[in-house]
Amino acid sequence: MKRASKRFFLLILCFFCLLEPVGHAKNIGHYGQTFPVKEEDIRKVIMNKLYALQQSGDLEHV
């Protein structure tokens, strides 16, 4: 019985060791330099392609 209680204690100890970092997490704000997004909006890209196909008449063939 002593061996089973020792294993149970170690299991509980390991469980709390896994939870410890989550319990002490805090927001430190922005860390490091941030950069603006330089990608074009995908909706605008699609609409521009559709408009170009419509103007050239290729959209009717699709």
Secondary structure by P-SEA (a helix, b strand, c coil): caaaaaaaaaaaaaaaaaaccccccccccccccccccccccaaaaaaaaaaaaaaacccccc
